[in-house]
Amino acid sequence: MTLYITACFQTCWMVHRINHIGWSRWSVLWMFVPFVGGIFSLLLLFVPGRKEATDYSELFA
């Protein structure tokens, strides 16, 4: 049970980070590929985010 909760929080964090970088949200699926998921997590850790403010209005339109 704890593993599922942790995986949910990790996926939510990765989607938030991917949005901040400016990549497609579908990129989070790389997390589930063996070996590639670890490299993808390191990329999310070290790739800088966008400088401009994020406009979330398209999500709620």
C-alpha positions in Angstrom: 0.0 0.0 0.0 2.8 2.4 0.9 4.5 1.6 -2.4 1.4 2.7 -4.4 1.1 6.0 -2.4 4.8 6.7 -2.9 4.6 6.0 -6.7 1.6 8.3 -7.0 3.4 11.1 -5.3 6.5 10.5 -7.4 4.5 10.6 -10.6 2.7 13.8 -9.5 6.1 15.4 -8.7 7.5 14.4 -12.1 4.5 15.7 -14.0 4.9 19.0 -12.1 8.6 19.2 -12.9 8.1 18.3 -16.6 5.6 21.1 -16.8 8.1 23.5 -15.3 10.8 22.4 -17.8 8.4 22.8 -20.7 8.4 19.2 -22.0 5.3 17.1 -22.9 3.5 15.5 -20.0 3.7 12.2 -21.9 7.4 12.2 -21.1 6.6 10.9 -17.6 6.0 7.5 -19.2 9.8 7.1 -19.6 9.9 6.6 -15.8 8.3 3.2 -16.3 11.0 1.9 -18.7 13.8 0.0 -16.9 17.1 1.7 -16.7 15.8 4.7 -18.7 13.6 5.7 -15.8 16.7 6.3 -13.6 18.4 8.4 -16.3 15.1 10.3 -16.8 14.9 11.0 -13.1 18.5 12.4 -13.1 17.6 14.6 -16.1 14.7 16.0 -14.2 17.0 16.8 -11.3 19.6 18.7 -13.3 17.8 20.3 -16.3 17.0 24.0 -15.4 13.4 25.1 -15.5 11.9 28.0 -17.5 12.6 31.5 -16.4 9.2 33.0 -17.5 6.1 32.7 -15.5 3.9 29.7 -16.3 0.4 30.4 -17.6 -2.0 27.7 -16.4 -5.1 29.3 -17.9 -5.1 26.8 -20.8 -5.6 23.9 -18.3 -8.8 25.4 -17.1 -10.3 26.7 -20.3 
